Amino acid sequence: MVLQITHEVKGFKQWKIAFDSQEGVRESAGIEVKGVFVSADNANLVTVLTKAPSVEVARAFTSNPDLKEVMQAAGVISAPEIKILIGQE
């Protein structure tokens, strides 16, 4: 399953440094980054696609209060839009 998180940041470079510093946290939670994207119209509108082993893991990760603090410190300036997507074949 895929977790899609989109939010606006003050500055992509600052955000990316903070994002990269959290790789160990994501790995220990079972979250694997599949891609980081910015909008063609706004380089500070970031979308992160990750793979999670289950809906429960994705929900636990996105509801962790520490994540909110990390995002604020990284310069996130909008409420994240979070989508949990389940693949269909």
Backbone atoms as SQL, in Angstrom:
CREATE TABLE atoms (id INTEGER PRIMARY KEY, chain TEXT, resi INTEGER, resn TEXT, atom TEXT, x REAL, y REAL, z REAL);
INSERT INTO atoms VALUES
  (1, 'A', 1, 'MET', 'N', 0.820, -1.158, 0.000),
  (2, 'A', 1, 'MET', 'CA', 0.000, 0.000, 0.000),
  (3, 'A', 1, 'MET', 'C', 0.872, 1.231, 0.000),
  (4, 'A', 2, 'VAL', 'N', 0.327, 2.336, -0.481),
  (5, 'A', 2, 'VAL', 'CA', 1.077, 3.571, -0.667),
  (6, 'A', 2, 'VAL', 'C', 0.508, 4.647, 0.250),
  (7, 'A', 3, 'LEU', 'N', 1.413, 5.401, 0.818),
  (8, 'A', 3, 'LEU', 'CA', 1.056, 6.549, 1.639),
  (9, 'A', 3, 'LEU', 'C', 1.508, 7.784, 0.879),
  (10, 'A', 4, 'GLN', 'N', 0.592, 8.712, 0.640),
  (11, 'A', 4, 'GLN', 'CA', 0.889, 9.944, -0.088),
  (12, 'A', 4, 'GLN', 'C', 0.668, 11.117, 0.856),
  (13, 'A', 5, 'ILE', 'N', 1.722, 11.918, 1.056),
  (14, 'A', 5, 'ILE', 'CA', 1.636, 13.079, 1.942),
  (15, 'A', 5, 'ILE', 'C', 2.035, 14.312, 1.140),
  (16, 'A', 6, 'THR', 'N', 1.154, 15.314, 1.124),
  (17, 'A', 6, 'THR', 'CA', 1.420, 16.562, 0.407),
  (18, 'A', 6, 'THR', 'C', 1.273, 17.723, 1.384),
  (19, 'A', 7, 'HIS', 'N', 2.245, 18.633, 1.348),
  (20, 'A', 7, 'HIS', 'CA', 2.184, 19.827, 2.186),
  (21, 'A', 7, 'HIS', 'C', 3.080, 20.903, 1.598),
  (22, 'A', 8, 'GLU', 'N', 2.817, 22.144, 2.004),
  (23, 'A', 8, 'GLU', 'CA', 3.645, 23.255, 1.557),
  (24, 'A', 8, 'GLU', 'C', 4.701, 23.538, 2.620),
  (25, 'A', 9, 'VAL', 'N', 5.895, 23.908, 2.158),
  (26, 'A', 9, 'VAL', 'CA', 7.011, 24.183, 3.054),
  (27, 'A', 9, 'VAL', 'C', 7.543, 25.592, 2.808),
  (28, 'A', 10, 'LYS', 'N', 8.248, 26.138, 3.804),
  (29, 'A', 10, 'LYS', 'CA', 8.853, 27.468, 3.653),
  (30, 'A', 10, 'LYS', 'C', 9.921, 27.457, 2.572),
  (31, 'A', 11, 'GLY', 'N', 10.728, 26.417, 2.584),
  (32, 'A', 11, 'GLY', 'CA', 11.801, 26.292, 1.603),
  (33, 'A', 11, 'GLY', 'C', 12.158, 24.831, 1.417),
  (34, 'A', 12, 'PHE', 'N', 12.181, 24.384, 0.164),
  (35, 'A', 12, 'PHE', 'CA', 12.402, 22.959, -0.103),
  (36, 'A', 12, 'PHE', 'C', 13.741, 22.480, 0.436),
  (37, 'A', 13, 'LYS', 'N', 14.817, 23.233, 0.241),
  (38, 'A', 13, 'LYS', 'CA', 16.144, 22.769, 0.673),
  (39, 'A', 13, 'LYS', 'C', 16.185, 22.515, 2.173),
  (40, 'A', 14, 'GLN', 'N', 15.659, 23.457, 2.962),
  (41, 'A', 14, 'GLN', 'CA', 15.620, 23.287, 4.419),
  (42, 'A', 14, 'GLN', 'C', 14.783, 22.062, 4.779),
  (43, 'A', 15, 'TRP', 'N', 13.627, 21.939, 4.139),
  (44, 'A', 15, 'TRP', 'CA', 12.745, 20.809, 4.415),
  (45, 'A', 15, 'TRP', 'C', 13.436, 19.481, 4.090),
  (46, 'A', 16, 'LYS', 'N', 14.121, 19.430, 2.949),
  (47, 'A', 16, 'LYS', 'CA', 14.750, 18.173, 2.494),
  (48, 'A', 16, 'LYS', 'C', 15.836, 17.720, 3.459),
  (49, 'A', 17, 'ILE', 'N', 16.595, 18.656, 4.003),
  (50, 'A', 17, 'ILE', 'CA', 17.624, 18.292, 4.990),
  (51, 'A', 17, 'ILE', 'C', 16.964, 17.629, 6.200),
  (52, 'A', 18, 'ALA', 'N', 15.905, 18.238, 6.695),
  (53, 'A', 18, 'ALA', 'CA', 15.191, 17.673, 7.842),
  (54, 'A', 18, 'ALA', 'C', 14.560, 16.325, 7.485),
  (55, 'A', 19, 'PHE', 'N', 13.971, 16.237, 6.303),
  (56, 'A', 19, 'PHE', 'CA', 13.354, 14.994, 5.841),
  (57, 'A', 19, 'PHE', 'C', 14.384, 13.866, 5.793),
  (58, 'A', 20, 'ASP', 'N', 15.534, 14.136, 5.201),
  (59, 'A', 20, 'ASP', 'CA', 16.581, 13.122, 5.090),
  (60, 'A', 20, 'ASP', 'C', 17.086, 12.675, 6.456),
  (61, 'A', 21, 'SER', 'N', 17.094, 13.583, 7.426),
  (62, 'A', 21, 'SER', 'CA', 17.589, 13.234, 8.765),
  (63, 'A', 21, 'SER', 'C', 16.669, 12.248, 9.478),
  (64, 'A', 22, 'GLN', 'N', 15.463, 12.072, 8.979),
  (65, 'A', 22, 'GLN', 'CA', 14.476, 11.179, 9.609),
  (66, 'A', 22, 'GLN', 'C', 14.404, 9.797, 8.960),
  (67, 'A', 23, 'GLU', 'N', 15.351, 9.480, 8.082),
  (68, 'A', 23, 'GLU', 'CA', 15.298, 8.196, 7.387),
  (69, 'A', 23, 'GLU', 'C', 15.263, 7.009, 8.348),
  (70, 'A', 24, 'GLY', 'N', 16.068, 7.054, 9.397),
  (71, 'A', 24, 'GLY', 'CA', 16.084, 5.958, 10.364),
  (72, 'A', 24, 'GLY', 'C', 14.752, 5.772, 11.057),
  (73, 'A', 25, 'VAL', 'N', 14.068, 6.859, 11.341),
  (74, 'A', 25, 'VAL', 'CA', 12.752, 6.798, 11.976),
  (75, 'A', 25, 'VAL', 'C', 11.758, 6.107, 11.046),
  (76, 'A', 26, 'ARG', 'N', 11.805, 6.508, 9.762),
  (77, 'A', 26, 'ARG', 'CA', 10.892, 5.874, 8.797),
  (78, 'A', 26, 'ARG', 'C', 11.209, 4.385, 8.649),
  (79, 'A', 27, 'GLU', 'N', 12.482, 4.056, 8.539),
  (80, 'A', 27, 'GLU', 'CA', 12.865, 2.648, 8.383),
  (81, 'A', 27, 'GLU', 'C', 12.408, 1.814, 9.574),
  (82, 'A', 28, 'SER', 'N', 12.608, 2.327, 10.783),
  (83, 'A', 28, 'SER', 'CA', 12.210, 1.550, 11.961),
  (84, 'A', 28, 'SER', 'C', 10.693, 1.392, 12.054),
  (85, 'A', 29, 'ALA', 'N', 9.958, 2.305, 11.417),
  (86, 'A', 29, 'ALA', 'CA', 8.498, 2.196, 11.386),
  (87, 'A', 29, 'ALA', 'C', 8.009, 1.318, 10.237),
  (88, 'A', 30, 'GLY', 'N', 8.920, 0.896, 9.359),
  (89, 'A', 30, 'GLY', 'CA', 8.529, 0.059, 8.222),
  (90, 'A', 30, 'GLY', 'C', 8.078, 0.862, 7.010),
  (91, 'A', 31, 'ILE', 'N', 8.419, 2.159, 6.973),
  (92, 'A', 31, 'ILE', 'CA', 8.022, 3.048, 5.886),
  (93, 'A', 31, 'ILE', 'C', 9.198, 3.200, 4.914),
  (94, 'A', 32, 'GLU', 'N', 8.957, 2.955, 3.636),
  (95, 'A', 32, 'GLU', 'CA', 9.986, 3.049, 2.598),
  (96, 'A', 32, 'GLU', 'C', 9.621, 4.165, 1.614),
  (97, 'A', 33, 'VAL', 'N', 10.504, 5.147, 1.481),
  (98, 'A', 33, 'VAL', 'CA', 10.250, 6.259, 0.562),
  (99, 'A', 33, 'VAL', 'C', 10.401, 5.766, -0.874),
  (100, 'A', 34, 'LYS', 'N', 9.390, 6.057, -1.685),
  (101, 'A', 34, 'LYS', 'CA', 9.417, 5.689, -3.095),
  (102, 'A', 34, 'LYS', 'C', 9.692, 6.895, -3.984),
  (103, 'A', 35, 'GLY', 'N', 9.431, 8.110, -3.480),
  (104, 'A', 35, 'GLY', 'CA', 9.703, 9.303, -4.276),
  (105, 'A', 35, 'GLY', 'C', 9.342, 10.578, -3.540),
  (106, 'A', 36, 'VAL', 'N', 10.090, 11.639, -3.857),
  (107, 'A', 36, 'VAL', 'CA', 9.824, 12.975, -3.340),
  (108, 'A', 36, 'VAL', 'C', 9.621, 13.865, -4.558),
  (109, 'A', 37, 'PHE', 'N', 8.526, 14.610, -4.567),
  (110, 'A', 37, 'PHE', 'CA', 8.162, 15.419, -5.726),
  (111, 'A', 37, 'PHE', 'C', 7.793, 16.830, -5.289),
  (112, 'A', 38, 'VAL', 'N', 7.980, 17.779, -6.195),
  (113, 'A', 38, 'VAL', 'CA', 7.478, 19.140, -5.984),
  (114, 'A', 38, 'VAL', 'C', 6.560, 19.479, -7.147),
  (115, 'A', 39, 'SER', 'N', 5.639, 20.366, -6.887),
  (116, 'A', 39, 'SER', 'CA', 4.702, 20.806, -7.910),
  (117, 'A', 39, 'SER', 'C', 5.431, 21.571, -9.012),
  (118, 'A', 40, 'ALA', 'N', 4.998, 21.401, -10.236),
  (119, 'A', 40, 'ALA', 'CA', 5.566, 22.146, -11.365),
  (120, 'A', 40, 'ALA', 'C', 5.268, 23.636, -11.230),
  (121, 'A', 41, 'ASP', 'N', 4.238, 23.980, -10.464),
  (122, 'A', 41, 'ASP', 'CA', 3.842, 25.379, -10.294),
  (123, 'A', 41, 'ASP', 'C', 4.321, 26.004, -8.991),
  (124, 'A', 42, 'ASN', 'N', 4.809, 25.184, -8.063),
  (125, 'A', 42, 'ASN', 'CA', 5.236, 25.687, -6.757),
  (126, 'A', 42, 'ASN', 'C', 6.289, 24.740, -6.192),
  (127, 'A', 43, 'ALA', 'N', 7.548, 25.143, -6.246),
  (128, 'A', 43, 'ALA', 'CA', 8.650, 24.282, -5.803),
  (129, 'A', 43, 'ALA', 'C', 8.636, 24.032, -4.301),
  (130, 'A', 44, 'ASN', 'N', 7.759, 24.703, -3.569),
  (131, 'A', 44, 'ASN', 'CA', 7.642, 24.478, -2.131),
  (132, 'A', 44, 'ASN', 'C', 6.397, 23.662, -1.762),
  (133, 'A', 45, 'LEU', 'N', 5.713, 23.139, -2.767),
  (134, 'A', 45, 'LEU', 'CA', 4.595, 22.232, -2.531),
  (135, 'A', 45, 'LEU', 'C', 5.114, 20.818, -2.763),
  (136, 'A', 46, 'VAL', 'N', 5.313, 20.096, -1.671),
  (137, 'A', 46, 'VAL', 'CA', 6.012, 18.816, -1.696),
  (138, 'A', 46, 'VAL', 'C', 5.030, 17.662, -1.549),
  (139, 'A', 47, 'THR', 'N', 5.248, 16.609, -2.338),
  (140, 'A', 47, 'THR', 'CA', 4.510, 15.358, -2.183),
  (141, 'A', 47, 'THR', 'C', 5.517, 14.236, -1.979),
  (142, 'A', 48, 'VAL', 'N', 5.288, 13.438, -0.952),
  (143, 'A', 48, 'VAL', 'CA', 6.135, 12.286, -0.661),
  (144, 'A', 48, 'VAL', 'C', 5.288, 11.033, -0.828),
  (145, 'A', 49, 'LEU', 'N', 5.799, 10.092, -1.613),
  (146, 'A', 49, 'LEU', 'CA', 5.147, 8.797, -1.773),
  (147, 'A', 49, 'LEU', 'C', 5.988, 7.758, -1.040),
  (148, 'A', 50, 'THR', 'N', 5.325, 6.985, -0.202),
  (149, 'A', 50, 'THR', 'CA', 6.022, 5.933, 0.533),
  (150, 'A', 50, 'THR', 'C', 5.250, 4.634, 0.408),
  (151, 'A', 51, 'LYS', 'N', 5.931, 3.581, 0.744),
  (152, 'A', 51, 'LYS', 'CA', 5.310, 2.263, 0.787),
  (153, 'A', 51, 'LYS', 'C', 5.281, 1.837, 2.250),
  (154, 'A', 52, 'ALA', 'N', 4.149, 1.322, 2.682),
  (155, 'A', 52, 'ALA', 'CA', 3.990, 0.835, 4.052),
  (156, 'A', 52, 'ALA', 'C', 3.473, -0.602, 3.996),
  (157, 'A', 53, 'PRO', 'N', 3.832, -1.407, 4.969),
  (158, 'A', 53, 'PRO', 'CA', 3.405, -2.810, 4.940),
  (159, 'A', 53, 'PRO', 'C', 1.920, -3.018, 5.224),
  (160, 'A', 54, 'SER', 'N', 1.272, -2.020, 5.860),
  (161, 'A', 54, 'SER', 'CA', -0.153, -2.180, 6.173),
  (162, 'A', 54, 'SER', 'C', -0.772, -0.811, 6.428),
  (163, 'A', 55, 'VAL', 'N', -2.088, -0.783, 6.382),
  (164, 'A', 55, 'VAL', 'CA', -2.831, 0.439, 6.705),
  (165, 'A', 55, 'VAL', 'C', -2.559, 0.833, 8.152),
  (166, 'A', 56, 'GLU', 'N', -2.491, -0.150, 9.037),
  (167, 'A', 56, 'GLU', 'CA', -2.251, 0.126, 10.449),
  (168, 'A', 56, 'GLU', 'C', -0.905, 0.812, 10.667),
  (169, 'A', 57, 'VAL', 'N', 0.124, 0.349, 9.963),
  (170, 'A', 57, 'VAL', 'CA', 1.454, 0.969, 10.076),
  (171, 'A', 57, 'VAL', 'C', 1.401, 2.404, 9.560),
  (172, 'A', 58, 'ALA', 'N', 0.748, 2.608, 8.429),
  (173, 'A', 58, 'ALA', 'CA', 0.635, 3.950, 7.858),
  (174, 'A', 58, 'ALA', 'C', -0.101, 4.889, 8.808),
  (175, 'A', 59, 'ARG', 'N', -1.170, 4.429, 9.393),
  (176, 'A', 59, 'ARG', 'CA', -1.943, 5.269, 10.316),
  (177, 'A', 59, 'ARG', 'C', -1.154, 5.565, 11.589),
  (178, 'A', 60, 'ALA', 'N', -0.465, 4.571, 12.096),
  (179, 'A', 60, 'ALA', 'CA', 0.346, 4.785, 13.298),
  (180, 'A', 60, 'ALA', 'C', 1.454, 5.796, 13.021),
  (181, 'A', 61, 'PHE', 'N', 2.080, 5.681, 11.872),
  (182, 'A', 61, 'PHE', 'CA', 3.168, 6.597, 11.510),
  (183, 'A', 61, 'PHE', 'C', 2.655, 8.026, 11.379),
  (184, 'A', 62, 'THR', 'N', 1.559, 8.212, 10.665),
  (185, 'A', 62, 'THR', 'CA', 1.066, 9.569, 10.416),
  (186, 'A', 62, 'THR', 'C', 0.386, 10.180, 11.636),
  (187, 'A', 63, 'SER', 'N', -0.008, 9.393, 12.602),
  (188, 'A', 63, 'SER', 'CA', -0.644, 9.941, 13.802),
  (189, 'A', 63, 'SER', 'C', 0.344, 10.130, 14.956),
  (190, 'A', 64, 'ASN', 'N', 1.598, 9.783, 14.745),
  (191, 'A', 64, 'ASN', 'CA', 2.616, 9.943, 15.779),
  (192, 'A', 64, 'ASN', 'C', 2.820, 11.426, 16.080),
  (193, 'A', 65, 'PRO', 'N', 2.651, 11.854, 17.332),
  (194, 'A', 65, 'PRO', 'CA', 2.802, 13.273, 17.665),
  (195, 'A', 65, 'PRO', 'C', 4.206, 13.812, 17.347),
  (196, 'A', 66, 'ASP', 'N', 5.207, 12.959, 17.393),
  (197, 'A', 66, 'ASP', 'CA', 6.573, 13.390, 17.067),
  (198, 'A', 66, 'ASP', 'C', 6.678, 13.839, 15.615),
  (199, 'A', 67, 'LEU', 'N', 5.901, 13.233, 14.730),
  (200, 'A', 67, 'LEU', 'CA', 5.937, 13.599, 13.316),
  (201, 'A', 67, 'LEU', 'C', 5.511, 15.053, 13.127),
  (202, 'A', 68, 'LYS', 'N', 4.485, 15.469, 13.840),
  (203, 'A', 68, 'LYS', 'CA', 4.013, 16.846, 13.735),
  (204, 'A', 68, 'LYS', 'C', 5.117, 17.822, 14.149),
  (205, 'A', 69, 'GLU', 'N', 5.809, 17.522, 15.227),
  (206, 'A', 69, 'GLU', 'CA', 6.895, 18.383, 15.700),
  (207, 'A', 69, 'GLU', 'C', 8.028, 18.450, 14.676),
  (208, 'A', 70, 'VAL', 'N', 8.395, 17.310, 14.108),
  (209, 'A', 70, 'VAL', 'CA', 9.463, 17.259, 13.106),
  (210, 'A', 70, 'VAL', 'C', 9.066, 18.068, 11.878),
  (211, 'A', 71, 'MET', 'N', 7.813, 17.935, 11.456),
  (212, 'A', 71, 'MET', 'CA', 7.349, 18.662, 10.278),
  (213, 'A', 71, 'MET', 'C', 7.371, 20.175, 10.520),
  (214, 'A', 72, 'GLN', 'N', 6.959, 20.604, 11.686),
  (215, 'A', 72, 'GLN', 'CA', 6.988, 22.030, 12.002),
  (216, 'A', 72, 'GLN', 'C', 8.418, 22.548, 11.999),
  (217, 'A', 73, 'ALA', 'N', 9.332, 21.805, 12.609),
  (218, 'A', 73, 'ALA', 'CA', 10.736, 22.210, 12.656),
  (219, 'A', 73, 'ALA', 'C', 11.349, 22.245, 11.257),
  (220, 'A', 74, 'ALA', 'N', 10.835, 21.414, 10.348),
  (221, 'A', 74, 'ALA', 'CA', 11.354, 21.353, 8.975),
  (222, 'A', 74, 'ALA', 'C', 10.817, 22.476, 8.097),
  (223, 'A', 75, 'GLY', 'N', 9.865, 23.245, 8.611),
  (224, 'A', 75, 'GLY', 'CA', 9.332, 24.362, 7.838),
  (225, 'A', 75, 'GLY', 'C', 8.042, 24.078, 7.104),
  (226, 'A', 76, 'VAL', 'N', 7.318, 23.041, 7.502),
  (227, 'A', 76, 'VAL', 'CA', 6.019, 22.768, 6.893),
  (228, 'A', 76, 'VAL', 'C', 5.057, 23.869, 7.328),
  (229, 'A', 77, 'ILE', 'N', 4.391, 24.504, 6.358),
  (230, 'A', 77, 'ILE', 'CA', 3.532, 25.642, 6.668),
  (231, 'A', 77, 'ILE', 'C', 2.049, 25.388, 6.364),
  (232, 'A', 78, 'SER', 'N', 1.715, 24.214, 5.879),
  (233, 'A', 78, 'SER', 'CA', 0.303, 23.890, 5.639),
  (234, 'A', 78, 'SER', 'C', -0.015, 22.557, 6.292),
  (235, 'A', 79, 'ALA', 'N', -1.287, 22.362, 6.556),
  (236, 'A', 79, 'ALA', 'CA', -1.705, 21.058, 7.070),
  (237, 'A', 79, 'ALA', 'C', -1.432, 20.010, 6.002),
  (238, 'A', 80, 'PRO', 'N', -0.849, 18.885, 6.388),
  (239, 'A', 80, 'PRO', 'CA', -0.578, 17.864, 5.383),
  (240, 'A', 80, 'PRO', 'C', -1.865, 17.215, 4.881),
  (241, 'A', 81, 'GLU', 'N', -1.880, 16.940, 3.591),
  (242, 'A', 81, 'GLU', 'CA', -2.958, 16.139, 3.000),
  (243, 'A', 81, 'GLU', 'C', -2.417, 14.722, 2.932),
  (244, 'A', 82, 'ILE', 'N', -3.038, 13.819, 3.661),
  (245, 'A', 82, 'ILE', 'CA', -2.545, 12.453, 3.767),
  (246, 'A', 82, 'ILE', 'C', -3.547, 11.506, 3.130),
  (247, 'A', 83, 'LYS', 'N', -3.042, 10.686, 2.221),
  (248, 'A', 83, 'LYS', 'CA', -3.881, 9.673, 1.578),
  (249, 'A', 83, 'LYS', 'C', -3.218, 8.304, 1.757),
  (250, 'A', 84, 'ILE', 'N', -3.996, 7.353, 2.185),
  (251, 'A', 84, 'ILE', 'CA', -3.549, 5.969, 2.269),
  (252, 'A', 84, 'ILE', 'C', -4.208, 5.245, 1.103),
  (253, 'A', 85, 'LEU', 'N', -3.392, 4.759, 0.191),
  (254, 'A', 85, 'LEU', 'CA', -3.897, 4.170, -1.051),
  (255, 'A', 85, 'LEU', 'C', -3.589, 2.682, -1.085),
  (256, 'A', 86, 'ILE', 'N', -4.589, 1.900, -1.371),
  (257, 'A', 86, 'ILE', 'CA', -4.442, 0.450, -1.449),
  (258, 'A', 86, 'ILE', 'C', -4.487, 0.039, -2.910),
  (259, 'A', 87, 'GLY', 'N', -3.461, -0.649, -3.354),
  (260, 'A', 87, 'GLY', 'CA', -3.366, -1.070, -4.749),
  (261, 'A', 87, 'GLY', 'C', -4.432, -2.093, -5.105),
  (262, 'A', 88, 'GLN', 'N', -4.896, -2.003, -6.332),
  (263, 'A', 88, 'GLN', 'CA', -5.887, -2.929, -6.863),
  (264, 'A', 88, 'GLN', 'C', -5.338, -3.520, -8.159),
  (265, 'A', 89, 'GLU', 'N', -5.517, -4.780, -8.315),
  (266, 'A', 89, 'GLU', 'CA', -5.041, -5.429, -9.537),
  (267, 'A', 89, 'GLU', 'C', -6.171, -5.914, -10.381);
